[in-house]
Amino acid sequence: MKHIAARQKAVTRLPADLEPTDAELDAIETEMPLVLAEVELLDALIAQLDRTPSEFDARRIRRARNRVLDARRDLANRAAGLTESGDAA
């Protein structure tokens, strides 16, 4: 049995510490409401794939889309507020 081994060293070495930084965790936490709203929209869309959409399904999808839009708006406003306060300081 022949053993297969790489003839070259790895091009990119992975850092020893692969944990996210505090800044990355803060960014994830900031975007989490949008992520959850998008997951809820996907759930609503997937639920109606295997059946004829009812008025309830249409309402659920419409509300989920509105939640996604609200979350995007809030995230954009938060980012704009941080930019404006950062420029003024």
Backbone torsions as a table, in degrees:
resi	resn	phi	psi	omega
1	MET	NA	129.7	179.4
2	LYS	-94.4	139.6	176.5
3	HIS	-94.2	135.5	178.5
4	ILE	-99.4	127.9	179.6
5	ALA	-138.2	152.2	178.3
6	ALA	-70.7	138.1	-180.0
7	ARG	-88.4	-16.5	-179.1
8	GLN	-117.9	159.1	174.9
9	LYS	-74.2	158.7	178.6
10	ALA	-61.1	139.5	-178.7
11	VAL	-70.2	-44.8	-178.7
12	THR	-119.3	123.1	177.0
13	ARG	-87.0	137.9	177.1
14	LEU	-80.9	139.9	177.3
15	PRO	-65.2	152.2	-179.2
16	ALA	-65.3	-35.3	-178.6
17	ASP	-102.0	104.6	-177.7
18	LEU	-95.6	9.2	-179.3
19	GLU	-73.8	146.4	177.5
20	PRO	-68.1	150.5	178.9
21	THR	-76.6	168.8	177.8
22	ASP	-62.6	-37.0	179.0
23	ALA	-64.8	-40.5	178.3
24	GLU	-66.0	-40.5	177.6
25	LEU	-64.9	-39.1	177.0
26	ASP	-64.5	-39.3	178.5
27	ALA	-65.0	-40.7	178.2
28	ILE	-64.1	-44.0	-179.9
29	GLU	-64.0	-36.4	178.6
30	THR	-65.8	-38.5	-177.5
31	GLU	-87.6	-5.1	-175.0
32	MET	-59.8	-39.8	177.4
33	PRO	-59.5	-38.0	177.5
34	LEU	-67.3	-42.3	179.5
35	VAL	-61.7	-45.3	179.9
36	LEU	-64.8	-38.0	177.7
37	ALA	-66.1	-39.6	178.4
38	GLU	-67.5	-36.6	176.7
39	VAL	-64.9	-41.0	178.2
40	GLU	-62.8	-40.2	176.9
41	LEU	-63.8	-44.3	178.0
42	LEU	-61.5	-41.0	177.3
43	ASP	-60.0	-42.4	179.9
44	ALA	-65.9	-40.7	179.7
45	LEU	-68.6	-40.2	180.0
46	ILE	-67.6	-37.2	-177.7
47	ALA	-62.2	-30.5	-176.8
48	GLN	-96.4	5.0	-179.7
49	LEU	-67.4	-38.4	-173.1
50	ASP	-97.2	13.4	177.8
51	ARG	-149.1	168.1	176.9
52	THR	-71.9	124.7	-178.0
53	PRO	-61.8	133.7	177.6
54	SER	-99.9	178.2	176.2
55	GLU	-63.3	-35.4	177.1
56	PHE	-62.2	-44.1	179.1
57	ASP	-62.0	-44.3	179.7
58	ALA	-62.2	-40.9	178.8
59	ARG	-66.0	-41.5	179.4
60	ARG	-63.3	-42.6	179.0
61	ILE	-66.5	-42.8	179.8
62	ARG	-61.4	-43.7	178.7
63	ARG	-65.8	-38.8	178.8
64	ALA	-65.5	-41.0	177.2
65	ARG	-63.1	-40.3	178.2
66	ASN	-63.9	-37.4	177.5
67	ARG	-65.5	-38.4	177.3
68	VAL	-63.7	-45.7	179.1
69	LEU	-62.5	-41.1	177.6
70	ASP	-62.5	-43.4	-179.6
71	ALA	-65.9	-39.3	177.2
72	ARG	-64.4	-42.5	178.6
73	ARG	-61.4	-46.5	-179.5
74	ASP	-62.2	-40.7	179.0
75	LEU	-65.8	-42.3	178.6
76	ALA	-65.4	-41.5	178.7
77	ASN	-65.9	-38.8	178.1
78	ARG	-64.9	-42.9	179.1
79	ALA	-65.6	-40.1	178.5
80	ALA	-66.4	-38.8	177.9
81	GLY	-65.5	-38.3	177.1
82	LEU	-67.2	-38.5	179.5
83	THR	-66.4	-45.3	-179.1
84	GLU	-64.6	-43.3	-179.9
85	SER	-68.8	-33.1	177.8
86	GLY	-69.0	-35.5	178.8
87	ASP	-72.9	-33.4	-176.5
88	ALA	-78.1	-23.3	-175.8
89	ALA	-79.3	NA	NA
